[in-house]
Amino acid sequence: MRTLRVAAAAAVLLLPGLALAEMPAGAATPARAASPSDASDVEMPTLLLPVTLAGTTNGKGTLNFGIGVAYGVGDRYDVATSVTGSAATQDGLATLFSYRPSADKPDPIATWDVGLNLSFAVLNDKRKLDVNASLPPEVRRAMFDTCDRLCAPSSDNNFCKSRATKLEERLGEWLSKAADELSPDEFCVGQRKKVRDADATGDAAQRKSERETALKACVSGCAAGSADPFCASSTIATERGHLYLEYNGNNLCDEGKAMHRKYGDERGRSLYPAFLANAGFKVGWQQFQYREASGDAPDVLLEQTRTTRPWLVGVSLLGLPQVSRLNPTIEVQGLLGSTWDASTKTVRWCAPAGNVPEKDPEPGAPVGTTHPGETCREATLGAPTKKTTLTMTVRAGLVDGARSNWRIAFGPDVSLASTSDGLEVSEFALRIPIYGAVTPFKDVEYKGILRLTPAVTLTPHDGARSDIRALVEIALLGQRRLFSDRFDQL
């Protein structure tokens, strides 16, 4: 069987509870950078690199990968788009990374598909929130002031060194205008002589360069908390007072980060939306090779090729009542699809290939007893079977609402399938997916997640004993948060 699936999936995410917050590593929505006046925001795109590598104890292996971007649209909407692909095998995870062509077994090692995903997020009314954060302004200012007081003139940590650069960014065009328009006495005390000397040179280019350097030195001193009268001017004082807006839980000093975590722990910060609705659809192309008798020669098994077009449609609803640090989750998923399965029967044929002795003789000795040898080949016997499957899933669980480090869920899956040859198959499963963030870096906005899913499945058979199996799936995921930007069931 050779399989290529071309998939198109669309997900609609309704996120009434999601704020543009200073979320811990991996839980951030696209950043929104404030202008000096706080009158408008600029939506900053975030690169998405979703990756999932999963293997189960029954031999199934899956690799999902993709690339995309999440970005803000206006004040209340975020959009995430990504192109994804996947490979799956029933012969063990290692076969996804190997190549094993065989003329005697033409079926592929893995099946592949590609897809397009779209996620749409409705956010809280940003007018009710502090810019860049759901934290109250007084909390953000307190975190910044704590770090600011710890900076000495010779401090070389990232927070202390960044204050001058961020203050220059907030001042924007004012810097270039002020460097030319301010009189020497309006500069900070330590730079006034340099400005007067620059004005006396008569060289316009040199004057401009030295004035800009002097002004930046003054601004740097103000960022470090200088008491120079220059720093008390209205423009400098206003933007220095708003400098805390440029910092969040990731770029503060360690003491500021600790305050951020403590505030989140005490109040159970809402890292997740209150409701998610995902929907997706994909179609594919499959080609099967098998042997089957034809009408003209019912006793001759001829090689046949058949092309099919499977399809899948799915919907999932996720509710996250945000009541405390440990928030409950309720998930409902539905999946309807038409797929084709290769026949499980095989046919084997052999041709004479000489005689093989029972024991290889010594050189010059008689051969002795031999047996006829054969070379054999094997192929799938019979046409593929069409199967229409409806799967329903209900799960309840808990999620870490304070630090976005883990979540757990449990509940049943029920699958009902009918095949083209008249068989009806049911399967019941209990799954317990457990997610844990394993990213070793504190200041990254992307998660490495380990998902461990123990499961028990029950397949009843008419007039026969039910088939009960226990298995465990282990998966490594790379994504922004514990809840994916795409409809993973597809």
SULLINVEN-V243298 format. One record per residue. N is the residue number from 1. PSI is psi in radians with two decimals (* if undefined). BURIAL is # if it has 9 or more other C-alpha atoms within 8 Angstrom, else .. D_FIRST is the distance of its C-alpha to the first C-alpha in Angstrom with 2 decimals. Layout:
<<N & PSI & BURIAL & D_FIRST> <N & PSI & BURIAL & D_FIRST>>
This chain:
<<1 & 2.25 & # & 0.00> <2 & 2.26 & # & 3.79> <3 & 2.30 & # & 6.34> <4 & 2.06 & # & 10.03> <5 & 2.26 & # & 12.62> <6 & 2.01 & # & 16.16> <7 & 2.56 & # & 18.58> <8 & 2.08 & # & 22.30> <9 & 2.44 & # & 24.32> <10 & 2.33 & # & 28.10> <11 & 2.27 & # & 30.31> <12 & 2.02 & # & 33.99> <13 & 2.00 & # & 36.04> <14 & 2.02 & # & 39.56> <15 & 1.16 & # & 41.59> <16 & -0.32 & # & 45.20> <17 & 0.08 & # & 46.07> <18 & 2.14 & # & 44.77> <19 & 2.74 & # & 47.55> <20 & 1.44 & # & 47.48> <21 & 2.81 & # & 48.35> <22 & 1.39 & # & 48.91> <23 & 2.70 & # & 45.99> <24 & 2.99 & # & 45.31> <25 & 2.23 & # & 42.75> <26 & -0.22 & # & 39.35> <27 & 0.18 & # & 40.62> <28 & 2.46 & # & 42.11> <29 & 3.02 & . & 41.58> <30 & 2.33 & # & 42.11> <31 & 2.57 & # & 45.59> <32 & 1.95 & # & 48.42> <33 & 2.25 & # & 51.22> <34 & 2.53 & # & 54.73> <35 & 2.91 & # & 57.19> <36 & -0.58 & # & 60.73> <37 & -0.11 & . & 62.05> <38 & 0.34 & . & 59.21> <39 & -0.39 & . & 59.31> <40 & 2.86 & . & 55.71> <41 & 2.70 & # & 52.39> <42 & 2.12 & . & 49.76> <43 & 2.18 & # & 46.14> <44 & 2.11 & # & 44.48> <45 & 2.58 & # & 40.68> <46 & 2.22 & # & 38.73> <47 & 2.34 & . & 35.62> <48 & 2.27 & # & 32.58> <49 & 1.18 & # & 30.09> <50 & 2.31 & # & 28.01> <51 & 2.35 & # & 25.92> <52 & 2.23 & # & 24.37> <53 & 2.01 & # & 23.04> <54 & 2.52 & # & 22.37> <55 & 2.49 & # & 21.56> <56 & 2.84 & # & 22.15> <57 & -0.11 & . & 23.50> <58 & 0.16 & . & 20.60> <59 & -0.17 & # & 18.28> <60 & 2.34 & # & 16.73> <61 & 2.48 & # & 17.29> <62 & 2.36 & # & 17.50> <63 & 2.08 & # & 19.02> <64 & 2.43 & # & 20.53> <65 & 2.81 & # & 22.80> <66 & 3.11 & # & 24.80> <67 & 2.44 & # & 28.12> <68 & -2.95 & # & 30.61> <69 & 2.47 & # & 34.27> <70 & 2.39 & # & 36.57> <71 & 2.72 & # & 39.86> <72 & 2.55 & # & 42.81> <73 & 1.86 & # & 43.79> <74 & -2.77 & . & 47.44> <75 & -0.39 & . & 49.12> <76 & 0.21 & # & 46.93> <77 & 2.47 & # & 43.30> <78 & 2.52 & # & 40.57> <79 & 2.38 & # & 37.21> <80 & 2.20 & # & 34.14> <81 & 2.51 & # & 31.25> <82 & 2.60 & # & 28.24> <83 & 2.24 & # & 25.00> <84 & 2.80 & # & 22.31> <85 & 2.83 & # & 18.84> <86 & 2.77 & # & 16.81> <87 & 2.47 & # & 14.15> <88 & 2.62 & # & 13.10> <89 & 2.71 & # & 12.10> <90 & 0.09 & . & 12.97> <91 & 0.42 & # & 14.18> <92 & 2.53 & # & 17.37> <93 & -0.58 & # & 18.70> <94 & -0.46 & . & 19.51> <95 & -0.30 & # & 15.97> <96 & -0.38 & # & 15.94> <97 & 0.42 & . & 18.68> <98 & 2.87 & . & 17.48> <99 & 2.12 & . & 15.54> <100 & 1.26 & . & 14.44> <101 & 2.58 & . & 12.87> <102 & 2.17 & . & 12.79> <103 & -0.48 & . & 12.97> <104 & -0.26 & . & 12.90> <105 & 1.52 & . & 9.72> <106 & -0.22 & # & 7.16> <107 & 2.50 & . & 4.60> <108 & 2.77 & . & 6.21> <109 & -0.65 & # & 9.45> <110 & 2.75 & # & 9.67> <111 & 2.58 & # & 8.79> <112 & 2.64 & # & 11.66> <113 & 2.79 & # & 14.09> <114 & 2.68 & # & 17.59> <115 & 2.91 & # & 20.55> <116 & 2.24 & # & 24.25> <117 & 2.49 & # & 26.71> <118 & 2.24 & # & 30.33> <119 & 2.37 & # & 32.93> <120 & 2.23 & # & 36.43> <121 & 2.27 & # & 39.31> <122 & 2.10 & # & 42.72> <123 & 2.99 & # & 45.27> <124 & 2.75 & # & 48.79> <125 & 1.94 & . & 51.65> <126 & -0.33 & # & 52.35> <127 & -0.34 & . & 56.02> <128 & 0.00 & . & 56.44> <129 & 2.71 & # & 55.01> <130 & 2.50 & # & 56.37> <131 & 2.33 & # & 54.71> <132 & 0.02 & # & 51.72> <133 & 2.71 & # & 52.05> <134 & -0.07 & # & 52.50> <135 & 2.50 & # & 55.12> <136 & 2.60 & # & 58.73> <137 & -0.64 & . & 60.51> <138 & -0.52 & . & 63.05> <139 & -0.77 & . & 60.37> <140 & -0.74 & # & 58.75> <141 & -0.67 & # & 62.22> <142 & -0.67 & . & 63.15> <143 & -0.76 & # & 60.09> <144 & -0.80 & # & 60.91> <145 & -0.63 & # & 64.63> <146 & -0.79 & # & 63.94> <147 & -0.67 & # & 62.07> <148 & -0.70 & # & 64.58> <149 & -0.42 & . & 67.53> <150 & -0.13 & . & 65.93> <151 & 2.17 & # & 65.73> <152 & 2.87 & . & 68.54> <153 & -0.53 & . & 69.56> <154 & 0.16 & . & 67.86> <155 & 2.39 & . & 64.66> <156 & 0.29 & . & 61.55> <157 & 2.85 & . & 58.78> <158 & -0.71 & . & 56.21> <159 & -0.90 & # & 57.72> <160 & -0.73 & # & 61.24> <161 & -0.45 & # & 60.29> <162 & -0.27 & . & 58.15> <163 & -0.75 & # & 60.99> <164 & -0.78 & # & 62.64> <165 & -0.76 & # & 59.46> <166 & -0.59 & # & 58.57> <167 & -0.70 & # & 62.14> <168 & -0.71 & # & 62.10> <169 & -0.68 & . & 58.89> <170 & -0.60 & # & 60.59> <171 & -0.50 & # & 63.69> <172 & -2.21 & . & 61.64> <173 & -0.36 & . & 63.77> <174 & -0.58 & . & 66.97> <175 & -0.87 & # & 66.92> <176 & -0.62 & . & 67.15> <177 & -0.75 & . & 69.87> <178 & -0.59 & . & 71.87> <179 & -0.51 & # & 71.89> <180 & -0.51 & # & 73.88> <181 & -0.48 & . & 75.95> <182 & 2.51 & . & 77.16> <183 & 2.82 & . & 80.58> <184 & -0.64 & # & 80.95> <185 & -0.25 & . & 82.60> <186 & -0.12 & . & 79.57> <187 & 2.97 & # & 77.33> <188 & 2.72 & # & 77.18> <189 & -0.74 & . & 80.26> <190 & -0.24 & . & 78.61> <191 & 0.00 & # & 77.36> <192 & -0.74 & # & 80.40> <193 & -0.72 & . & 82.14> <194 & -0.65 & # & 78.96> <195 & -0.73 & # & 78.68> <196 & -0.74 & # & 82.36> <197 & -0.68 & . & 82.01> <198 & -0.66 & # & 78.98> <199 & -0.46 & . & 80.98> <200 & -0.13 & . & 83.80> <201 & -0.56 & . & 81.79> <202 & -0.12 & . & 81.78> <203 & 1.94 & . & 78.28> <204 & -0.75 & . & 76.09> <205 & -0.75 & . & 72.75> <206 & -0.71 & # & 74.05> <207 & -0.80 & # & 75.58> <208 & -0.77 & # & 72.34> <209 & -0.79 & . & 70.30> <210 & -0.58 & # & 72.82> <211 & -0.75 & # & 73.27> <212 & -0.71 & # & 69.50> <213 & -0.73 & . & 69.38> <214 & -0.72 & # & 72.40> <215 & -0.71 & # & 70.98> <216 & -0.61 & # & 67.70> <217 & -0.68 & # & 69.78> <218 & -0.78 & # & 71.68> <219 & -0.68 & # & 68.50> <220 & -0.72 & # & 67.15> <221 & -0.69 & # & 70.33> <222 & -0.69 & # & 70.01> <223 & -0.57 & # & 66.43> <224 & 0.04 & # & 67.81> <225 & 0.41 & . & 70.48> <226 & 2.55 & . & 73.47> <227 & 0.22 & . & 76.66> <228 & 2.48 & # & 77.67> <229 & -0.51 & . & 79.11> <230 & -0.67 & # & 76.44> <231 & -0.25 & # & 73.83> <232 & -0.09 & # & 75.85> <233 & 2.64 & . & 75.43> <234 & -0.78 & . & 73.71> <235 & -0.85 & . & 70.52> <236 & -0.81 & # & 69.96> <237 & -0.70 & # & 70.91> <238 & -0.85 & . & 68.65> <239 & -0.55 & # & 65.51> <240 & -0.62 & # & 66.34> <241 & -0.42 & . & 66.64> <242 & 0.12 & . & 63.17> <243 & -0.44 & # & 61.56> <244 & -0.40 & # & 60.08> <245 & -0.31 & # & 57.65> <246 & 0.01 & . & 55.84> <247 & 2.51 & # & 54.91> <248 & -2.91 & # & 52.47> <249 & -0.25 & # & 51.35> <250 & -0.48 & # & 49.46> <251 & 0.35 & # & 52.12> <252 & 3.06 & # & 55.23> <253 & 3.01 & # & 57.00> <254 & -0.67 & . & 56.17> <255 & -0.65 & # & 59.02> <256 & -0.68 & # & 57.79> <257 & -0.67 & # & 54.26> <258 & -0.70 & . & 55.80> <259 & -0.69 & # & 57.69> <260 & -0.80 & # & 54.51> <261 & -0.70 & # & 52.73> <262 & -0.76 & . & 55.86> <263 & -0.75 & . & 56.16> <264 & -0.70 & # & 52.53> <265 & -0.71 & # & 52.96> <266 & -0.52 & . & 56.14> <267 & 0.01 & # & 54.87> <268 & 1.01 & # & 51.18> <269 & 2.49 & # & 50.04> <270 & 1.77 & # & 47.38> <271 & -0.12 & # & 44.36> <272 & 2.75 & . & 41.99> <273 & 2.84 & # & 42.04> <274 & -0.35 & # & 43.31> <275 & 2.41 & # & 40.41> <276 & 2.36 & # & 36.83> <277 & 2.06 & # & 34.74> <278 & 2.47 & # & 31.12> <279 & 2.53 & # & 28.86> <280 & 2.75 & # & 25.44> <281 & 2.45 & # & 22.85> <282 & 2.63 & # & 19.48> <283 & 2.79 & # & 17.04> <284 & -3.10 & # & 13.54> <285 & 2.21 & # & 11.02> <286 & 2.50 & # & 7.43> <287 & 2.23 & # & 5.73> <288 & 2.47 & # & 4.24> <289 & 2.29 & # & 5.71> <290 & 3.07 & # & 8.37> <291 & 2.42 & # & 12.16> <292 & 2.59 & # & 14.84> <293 & 2.51 & # & 18.56> <294 & 2.91 & # & 20.01> <295 & -0.58 & . & 23.42> <296 & -0.51 & . & 25.18> <297 & 1.43 & . & 24.26> <298 & -0.28 & . & 23.59> <299 & 0.14 & . & 23.72> <300 & 2.17 & . & 21.26> <301 & 1.85 & # & 17.51> <302 & 2.65 & . & 16.06> <303 & 2.32 & . & 12.62> <304 & 2.70 & . & 11.33> <305 & 2.31 & . & 9.18> <306 & 2.32 & . & 9.36> <307 & 2.30 & . & 9.70> <308 & 2.87 & . & 10.90> <309 & 1.57 & # & 13.18> <310 & 2.76 & # & 13.63> <311 & 2.72 & # & 17.00> <312 & 2.45 & # & 19.16> <313 & 2.41 & # & 22.93> <314 & 2.66 & # & 25.08> <315 & 2.43 & # & 28.76> <316 & 2.48 & # & 30.67> <317 & 2.34 & # & 34.44> <318 & 2.10 & # & 36.22> <319 & 2.34 & # & 39.96> <320 & 1.40 & # & 41.96> <321 & 2.15 & . & 45.62> <322 & 1.57 & # & 47.50> <323 & -0.37 & . & 50.35> <324 & -2.96 & . & 50.81> <325 & -0.65 & # & 49.43> <326 & 1.81 & # & 46.92> <327 & 2.36 & # & 45.28> <328 & 2.69 & # & 43.39> <329 & 2.51 & # & 39.97> <330 & 2.13 & # & 38.54> <331 & 2.38 & # & 34.88> <332 & 2.24 & # & 33.24> <333 & 2.52 & # & 29.58> <334 & 2.43 & # & 27.67> <335 & 2.17 & # & 23.99> <336 & 2.26 & # & 22.65> <337 & 2.71 & # & 19.08> <338 & 2.00 & # & 16.80> <339 & 3.00 & # & 13.20> <340 & 2.36 & # & 10.49> <341 & 2.37 & . & 9.45> <342 & 2.64 & # & 7.42> <343 & 2.48 & # & 10.37> <344 & -0.11 & . & 12.18> <345 & 2.62 & . & 13.77> <346 & 2.69 & # & 13.31> <347 & 2.48 & . & 15.40> <348 & 2.32 & . & 17.31> <349 & 2.61 & . & 19.61> <350 & 2.71 & . & 22.31> <351 & 2.54 & . & 24.83> <352 & 2.50 & . & 28.36> <353 & 0.70 & . & 28.87> <354 & -3.04 & . & 32.59> <355 & 2.55 & . & 34.69> <356 & 2.13 & . & 34.62> <357 & 2.65 & # & 38.03> <358 & -0.62 & . & 38.55> <359 & 2.27 & . & 40.29> <360 & 2.22 & . & 40.52> <361 & 2.87 & # & 44.17> <362 & 2.69 & . & 46.63> <363 & 2.24 & . & 47.31> <364 & -0.19 & . & 49.54> <365 & 2.74 & . & 49.14> <366 & 2.67 & . & 47.84> <367 & -0.75 & . & 44.12> <368 & -2.70 & . & 44.69> <369 & 2.36 & . & 42.22> <370 & 2.86 & # & 38.72> <371 & 2.54 & . & 35.58> <372 & 2.34 & # & 33.09> <373 & 2.77 & # & 29.95> <374 & 2.66 & # & 26.43> <375 & 2.37 & . & 23.19> <376 & 2.62 & . & 20.13> <377 & 2.82 & . & 16.41> <378 & 2.51 & # & 13.81> <379 & 2.84 & # & 10.76> <380 & 2.39 & # & 9.35> <381 & 2.07 & # & 12.30> <382 & 2.73 & # & 12.51> <383 & 2.76 & # & 11.12> <384 & 2.77 & # & 9.60> <385 & 2.28 & # & 12.67> <386 & 2.38 & # & 14.17> <387 & 2.21 & # & 16.09> <388 & 2.17 & # & 19.00> <389 & 2.35 & # & 20.42> <390 & 2.14 & # & 23.81> <391 & 2.27 & # & 24.70> <392 & 2.43 & # & 28.28> <393 & 2.36 & # & 29.73> <394 & 2.23 & # & 33.40> <395 & 2.53 & # & 34.68> <396 & 2.68 & # & 38.12> <397 & -2.92 & # & 39.08> <398 & 2.62 & # & 41.36> <399 & 2.51 & # & 41.21> <400 & 1.81 & # & 43.63> <401 & -0.09 & # & 45.48> <402 & -0.75 & # & 47.79> <403 & 0.02 & # & 45.76> <404 & 0.74 & # & 42.09> <405 & -0.41 & . & 41.23> <406 & 2.80 & # & 39.34> <407 & 2.74 & # & 38.12> <408 & 2.55 & # & 37.02> <409 & 2.78 & # & 35.71> <410 & 2.64 & # & 34.93> <411 & 3.02 & # & 33.96> <412 & 2.64 & # & 31.69> <413 & 2.38 & # & 28.25> <414 & 2.13 & # & 27.80> <415 & 2.26 & # & 24.48> <416 & 2.20 & # & 24.58> <417 & 2.51 & # & 21.52> <418 & 2.48 & # & 21.40> <419 & 2.89 & # & 18.58> <420 & -0.31 & . & 18.40> <421 & 0.26 & . & 19.61> <422 & -0.04 & . & 22.70> <423 & 2.55 & . & 22.20> <424 & 2.26 & . & 23.64> <425 & 2.35 & # & 22.83> <426 & 2.60 & # & 25.05> <427 & 2.36 & # & 24.97> <428 & 2.40 & # & 27.91> <429 & 2.57 & # & 28.02> <430 & 2.08 & # & 30.85> <431 & 2.57 & # & 30.03> <432 & 1.43 & # & 32.60> <433 & 2.29 & # & 31.44> <434 & 2.14 & # & 34.08> <435 & 2.39 & # & 34.32> <436 & 2.34 & # & 36.69> <437 & 2.23 & # & 37.56> <438 & 0.23 & . & 37.59> <439 & 2.16 & . & 38.49> <440 & -0.09 & . & 41.23> <441 & 2.34 & . & 42.92> <442 & -0.51 & . & 45.36> <443 & 0.43 & . & 45.70> <444 & 2.62 & # & 42.16> <445 & 0.75 & # & 40.79> <446 & 2.43 & # & 37.22> <447 & 2.48 & # & 36.05> <448 & 2.16 & # & 34.13> <449 & 2.35 & # & 33.16> <450 & 2.19 & # & 32.07> <451 & 2.13 & # & 30.42> <452 & 2.14 & # & 30.59> <453 & 1.62 & # & 29.20> <454 & 2.56 & # & 30.12> <455 & 2.61 & # & 28.67> <456 & 2.23 & # & 29.14> <457 & 2.54 & # & 26.83> <458 & 2.14 & # & 27.93> <459 & 1.81 & # & 25.80> <460 & 2.59 & # & 28.22> <461 & 2.43 & # & 27.52> <462 & 2.17 & . & 29.72> <463 & 0.26 & . & 32.25> <464 & 2.97 & . & 30.71> <465 & 2.44 & . & 31.18> <466 & 2.60 & . & 29.55> <467 & 2.05 & . & 26.95> <468 & 2.26 & . & 28.36> <469 & 2.55 & . & 26.68> <470 & 2.36 & . & 28.11> <471 & 2.90 & # & 26.23> <472 & 2.31 & # & 27.12> <473 & 2.32 & # & 25.30> <474 & 2.23 & # & 26.85> <475 & 2.49 & # & 26.26> <476 & 2.22 & # & 28.07> <477 & 2.48 & # & 28.66> <478 & 1.93 & # & 30.52> <479 & 3.01 & # & 32.02> <480 & -0.60 & # & 35.48> <481 & 3.07 & # & 36.23> <482 & -0.35 & # & 35.18> <483 & 2.23 & . & 33.82> <484 & 2.74 & # & 31.01> <485 & 0.03 & . & 31.37> <486 & 2.89 & # & 28.01> <487 & 1.67 & # & 26.37> <488 & -0.34 & . & 24.37> <489 & -0.35 & . & 22.97> <490 & * & # & 20.52>>
